C-alpha cells in the first residue's frame, strides 16, 4: 500500500470566556490528508488473495467486474477500482471515509533476520537518505551524511510482515519532517532494492514512488 487518504473536516473555532470553542454545526470545509500505508496485498488466484499488515495476516475472496473489484474478508469488505498503475479501495467499516491506494510491485520474500549483521550504503539520488549508512538491527538508525563530518539519523522501525519486510522511517531533523514506509522487494547477494512513498508533515500532496538501492559493505 502506498498511502491512505481521508477527508478531514474543518470546523469554525472561536474563543469564549478565554476558552477555545468549536462550532458544532456542519464543517465549513474539508481537506484531504494522506498517511503512509502499512499493508501488502498479494493476489493468489483469480478469486483469492492474502494481505499482510502489522502482526496480522488475512485471507480474502474477491470478485472482478470490468475495472471494479470487491474483496471479502473475515472482518471487512473492501471495494474499489483498479488499473495497471494502481488499485484504490475503500472499507465498509469506515463507510468509505478513507481511501487505500496500492501500486503493483513484484516482491520477493526477504527475511529480516538474515540481514541483522550486515552493513549497507544507500543510493537515493536527490533524496536526503542518499549515502546513508544502514544496519538492520533493533533501533539502529539510518546514519545520513551531511556537509562536513556530521551526520543526522533517520528514525527507523523494521517490521517483518509474513514473508516480506518493510521499514517505517521518520526524518525528524528535516524541516518539514519527512516520513514514510520502505517496501523492500528484491534481494541479491550484494544489493537490496526498495520502493518508498515519502510524505512531508503539513503537506497535503499525495506521495510519489521513489526507489532506494542498498549496496552491501560500503
C-alpha positions, 0 to 999 in steps of 0.5 A, spaced: 500 500 500 502 506 498 498 511 502 491 512 505 487 518 504 481 521 508 477 527 508 478 531 514 473 536 516 474 543 518 470 546 523 469 554 525 473 555 532 472 561 536 474 563 543 469 564 549 470 566 556 478 565 554 476 558 552 477 555 545 470 553 542 468 549 536 462 550 532 458 544 532 454 545 526 456 542 519 464 543 517 465 549 513 470 545 509 474 539 508 481 537 506 484 531 504 490 528 508 494 522 506 498 517 511 503 512 509 500 505 508 502 499 512 499 493 508 501 488 502 496 485 498 498 479 494 493 476 489 493 468 489 488 466 484 483 469 480 478 469 486 483 469 492 488 473 495 492 474 502 494 481 505 499 482 510 499 488 515 502 489 522 502 482 526 496 480 522 495 476 516 488 475 512 485 471 507 480 474 502 475 472 496 474 477 491 470 478 485 472 482 478 467 486 474 470 490 468 475 495 472 471 494 479 473 489 484 470 487 491 474 483 496 471 479 502 474 478 508 473 475 515 472 482 518 471 487 512 469 488 505 473 492 501 471 495 494 474 499 489 477 500 482 483 498 479 488 499 473 495 497 471 498 503 475 494 502 481 488 499 485 484 504 490 479 501 495 475 503 500 472 499 507 465 498 509 467 499 516 469 506 515 463 507 510 468 509 505 471 515 509 478 513 507 481 511 501 487 505 500 491 506 494 496 500 492 501 500 486 503 493 483 510 491 485 513 484 484 516 482 491 520 477 493 520 474 500 526 477 504 527 475 511 529 480 516 533 476 520 538 474 515 540 481 514 541 483 522 549 483 521 550 486 515 552 493 513 549 497 507 550 504 503 544 507 500 543 510 493 537 515 493 539 520 488 536 527 490 533 524 496 536 526 503 537 518 505 542 518 499 549 515 502 546 513 508 549 508 512 544 502 514 544 496 519 538 492 520 538 491 527 533 493 533 533 501 533 539 502 529 538 508 525 539 510 518 546 514 519 545 520 513 551 524 511 551 531 511 556 537 509 562 536 513 563 530 518 556 530 521 551 526 520 543 526 522 539 519 523 533 517 520 528 514 525 527 507 523 522 501 525 523 494 521 517 490 521 517 483 518 510 482 515 509 474 513 514 473 508 516 480 506 519 486 510 518 493 510 521 499 514 517 505 517 522 511 517 521 518 520 526 524 518 525 528 524 531 533 523 528 535 516 524 541 516 518 539 514 519 532 517 519 527 512 516 520 513 514 514 510 514 506 509 520 502 505 517 496 501 523 492 500 522 487 494 528 484 491 534 481 494 541 479 491 547 477 494 550 484 494 544 489 493 537 490 496 532 494 492 526 498 495 520 502 493 518 508 498 512 513 498 515 519 502 510 524 505 512 531 508 508 533 515 503 539 513 503 537 506 497 535 503 500 532 496 499 525 495 506 521 495 510 519 489 514 512 488 521 513 489 526 507 489 532 506 494 538 501 492 542 498 498 549 496 496 552 491 501 559 493 505 560 500 503 
